[in-house]
């Protein structure tokens, strides 16, 4: 059976005893003892060199110095800085009602008016929902709600931002508006 020299060399290196192969968790370098398992070098008849762990009459003992050891030390991983650990990965959404102003009085006999909302932050949500008198009245992507046929009186409303699954991302403050309409009962003499 013919043994290839490079396989013999790999076998010889694998047989060298080692403590941690650079996997030590301490910063103190560990010393390894390579004198327990000797490695022999044999020059064969065809001129190739064979490394082995079994001595023969024509073999020479190979001595390894400290620099030839097969130990690799890995650098320690950098510790995360405070800025990296406190950075928030969540997006902050915000919605404000642009018009009408809080406690506004609107005059329209047909009960028609428009509520406008916008997002002042750079992070935009896909959907706006108008909650009018405690119930969802309209939903769209523009933030402009045109209301028709609303009865006169006091009304409370707010606008919510939602994602495509319906999860509420942000909500405006609850506001009040007063809608005035001329009465049909008042005589205009």
C-alpha positions in Angstrom: 0.0 0.0 0.0 1.4 3.4 -1.0 1.1 6.3 1.4 1.1 9.7 -0.2 3.4 12.2 1.5 0.8 15.0 2.0 -1.6 12.5 3.7 1.3 11.5 6.0 2.0 15.2 6.8 -1.6 15.9 7.6 -1.7 12.8 9.8 1.4 13.9 11.6 0.0 17.4 12.2 -3.3 15.9 13.5 -1.4 13.7 15.9 0.3 16.7 17.6 -1.4 17.1 21.0 -3.1 20.4 21.5 -5.0 22.0 24.4 -7.6 24.3 22.8 -6.9 25.0 19.1 -7.3 28.7 19.9 -10.7 28.3 21.4 -9.6 29.4 24.9 -11.9 31.8 26.6 -9.2 33.3 28.7 -6.7 35.9 27.6 -3.8 34.0 29.0 -2.1 31.9 26.3 -2.0 28.2 27.1 1.2 26.3 26.6 1.0 23.0 24.7 3.3 20.1 25.1 4.4 18.6 21.7 7.1 16.4 23.2 4.6 13.6 24.1 4.0 12.5 20.5 7.2 12.5 18.4 7.0 12.9 14.6 9.5 11.1 12.4 10.8 12.1 8.9 11.7 9.3 6.5 13.2 9.8 3.1 11.9 7.0 0.8 13.8 5.3 -2.0 12.0 7.4 -4.7 13.1 10.6 -3.0 9.8 11.5 -1.4 9.6 12.6 2.2 7.3 10.7 4.6 6.2 12.0 8.0 5.0 9.4 10.4 4.5 8.7 14.1 6.1 5.3 14.0 9.9 5.2 14.1 12.0 3.2 11.6 15.7 2.6 11.3 16.1 5.4 8.6 13.9 8.0 10.4 14.9 11.3 11.9 13.0 12.9 14.8 11.4 16.2 13.8 11.5 18.9 16.5 9.0 21.7 16.4 9.7 25.1 17.9 7.0 27.2 19.6 6.3 29.1 16.4 5.3 25.9 14.5 2.4 25.0 16.8 -1.0 24.6 15.2 -2.7 27.0 17.6 -4.7 29.9 16.3 -6.0 32.6 18.6 -9.2 34.4 17.5 -9.7 38.1 18.3 -12.4 38.8 20.8 -15.7 40.2 19.4 -16.2 43.9 20.0 -18.7 44.8 22.7 -21.8 46.7 21.5 -21.7 50.3 22.4 -24.5 52.0 24.3 -25.8 53.7 21.1 -26.2 50.4 19.3 -28.1 48.8 22.2 -30.5 51.7 22.7 -31.3 52.3 19.0 -35.0 51.6 18.5 -36.0 49.5 15.5 -39.6 50.5 15.7 -41.1 53.1 13.5 -42.8 56.1 15.0 -46.0 57.1 13.4 -47.9 60.4 14.0 -51.1 61.8 12.6 -52.6 65.3 13.1 -55.9 66.8 12.0 -55.2 69.8 9.7 -58.8 71.0 9.4 -61.2 71.8 10.9 -59.6 73.3 14.0 -60.6 71.9 17.4 -64.0 73.2 18.7 -64.7 74.7 15.3 -68.2 75.8 14.3 -69.2 74.9 10.8 -72.3 76.3 9.0 -73.7 74.2 6.2 -77.4 73.6 5.7 -76.8 70.3 3.8 -74.5 69.0 6.5 -71.5 68.7 4.1 -67.9 69.4 5.2 -64.4 68.0 4.9 -61.9 66.7 7.5 -58.2 66.7 6.5 -55.5 64.8 8.3 -51.8 64.4 7.6 -48.6 62.7 8.8 -45.9 65.2 9.8 -43.2 62.5 10.2 -41.2 60.9 7.4 -42.5 57.5 8.3 -45.8 57.1 6.5 -48.6 54.6 7.2 -50.7 53.3 4.3 -54.3 53.9 5.6 -56.3 56.6 7.4 -59.5 55.9 9.2 -62.0 58.5 10.4 -63.7 57.7 13.7 -66.8 59.9 13.8 -69.1 60.0 16.9 -67.4 56.8 18.1 -67.9 54.7 14.9 -65.7 54.0 11.9 -67.1 56.2 9.2 -64.6 56.2 6.3 -61.2 54.7 5.4 -58.8 55.9 2.7 -55.1 56.5 1.7 -55.3 60.3 1.3 -56.4 61.5 4.7 -59.1 63.7 3.2 -62.7 62.8 4.3 -65.7 64.4 2.7 -68.8 64.1 4.8 -72.3 64.6 3.5 -75.7 64.8 5.2 -74.4 65.1 8.7 -77.0 66.2 11.2 -76.5 69.5 13.1 -75.1 69.5 16.6 -71.9 68.6 18.4 -69.8 65.8 16.9 -66.5 64.2 18.2 -64.0 62.7 15.8 -60.4 61.5 15.4 -58.3 60.0 12.7 -56.3 56.8 13.1 -53.4 55.4 11.0 -53.5 51.7 10.3 -51.4 49.2 8.4 -52.7 46.9 5.7 -53.8 44.4 8.2 -55.9 46.9 10.2 -53.6 47.3 13.1 -53.7 50.9 14.6 -50.3 52.5 14.4 -51.2 56.1 15.6 -54.2 58.1 16.6 -54.9 61.8 16.6 -56.4 63.6 19.6 -60.2 63.4 20.0 -61.6 66.7 18.7 -65.0 68.3 18.7 -66.8 70.3 16.0 -70.2 72.0 16.0 -72.4 71.9 12.9 -75.0 74.6 12.5 -77.9 74.5 10.1 -80.7 77.0 9.6 -83.9 75.8 11.1 -86.9 75.2 8.8 -89.2 76.2 11.7 -87.9 79.7 12.0 -90.1 82.1 9.9 -88.0 84.4 7.8 -90.4 87.4 7.6 
